[in-house]
Amino acid sequence: MPVKRPRLASPKLAPAIARRRQLERDVEHITQEMYRRNRELAETNQTLSLLQTIDGLALDSAESLSTVCDKIASAIADAAGFPLVGILTTATGSMSDLELHGLNLKDNKLWYKLLGHRRVLDVEIEPAWWPKDTQTKLISLADLDAEQTAQLLGCHAETVRRLHKQLGIQSLYVVQLTARARLAGFMLAGFYGFPDQVPQQDITLLDRLSEPVGVALDNRLLFEENRRVLAQLRRSNAKLQALDETKDEFITMASHQLRTPLTAIKGYISMVLEGDAGALNPSQQKLLEQSFVSSQRMVFLISDLLNLSRLNTGKFVIEPTPVQLADVVTAEVEQLKETARSRDVKLLYDKPAGLPKLMLDETKIHQVVMNFMDNAIYYTPAGGRIVISLTETPTAVEYRVQDNGIGVPKHEQHKLFSKFYRAGNARRARPDGTGLGLFMAKKVIAAQGGAIIFDSQEGKGSTFGFRFSKAGHAVPAGQPATPAEPLA
């Protein structure tokens, strides 16, 4: 019986069949490519969604680091379907102090909360934890026994057994979290399958999330550190303010209590020096002159301290009255001539005539005028001279005290009017100075709308003074002359 042969396609149909088969292959390729692209798009969307969630958690200033860690771990576990996610971070920037915030520290070991399908497992891990082989990221909990795995992880064997048995975890993937080119912590993800069964897309996702999570935790750590520092500074500032208020109260009370007896002492010494209690021999005269100078210095210091206290408490008030500066300067020259004579320094002053009166706080201007003279006397060597001038220009009245004393070093001049600051050569020449005189002088002059005059050369002398505008300080028409507060 003849064998029946299959019919062959007509040669005319072969090209059509080939095109059809090619079309089928093309459709299959396009379909696979679409599936791949859709999968990549889904993975990208998943990553973007997680990144938005992580950014939102990191930027929410109301959340603590502990809450941020828990929420980030929960978000990753829920979005990716991981059975377990844990985040280990540090509050100090040192991996020897690893903590997951919100958990208790016991026996110098750390307890980490690992989230898995809404279950919580507390795991005890040694500080400074990281697998001994830093290249090992995917760890099998089944290939090694509990003791070996615990040694690798730096934790207790019981921890490994609980991970393996209670949650059914077969593998752990460990990711370093980095920020600003440094280690910020670690993220652990657990899987039910063995290492060779863990999907590559899950590994890729965790690798992609390592830096964003690290940056989020680093930002939160920086925020909390700044908040701690700010709280500490506020507490310290509150204590300092309380101490400062106590100091101001003490200075004000002590200054007021000292002012009256010092004024009496100074007045009685002056009367004895003028011969009201009888003639003095040269030795008595010298001792009393020194006592008078010291008592006067105490009065000046008390005035500076009172003004500083008033400045700090907001009670520093300028009370302008019509003032004749020529009389003020003359009175202070008379007060300081004994001091200048005792230090063998010439005090030269020619009282000008016809100067206009200006609206100034007379008590405070007395103090400034005296301060500039007093400094010149003490920083001018024996045999030196001090020229005091009070001049009128077309627009202003100017007061200058020019000496040929030690001067002020150029590199220290910009600090000279700061509170408690004294140039190095001034501290050597006068160790008992306070650094308050020039500070208060500048405050008084500036508060009244004047300008400081200052020029100095080290070793050649200095010029200190002030300038007040005649127009800006003119006495209003019909202004009565108000007597100033008597000087202490």
Beta strands, then each sheet from edge to edge (+ up, - down):
strand 1: 84-90
strand 2: 98-99
strand 3: 105-106
strand 4: 109-116
strand 5: 119-125
strand 6: 138-140
strand 7: 171-179
strand 8: 182-191
strand 9: 321-323
strand 10: 346-349
strand 11: 358-360
strand 12: 385-392
strand 13: 396-403
strand 14: 451-457
strand 15: 461-469
sheet 1: 2+ 1- 8+ 7- 6+
sheet 2: 3+ 4- 5+
sheet 3: 9+ 11-
sheet 4: 10+ 12+ 13- 15+ 14-
end
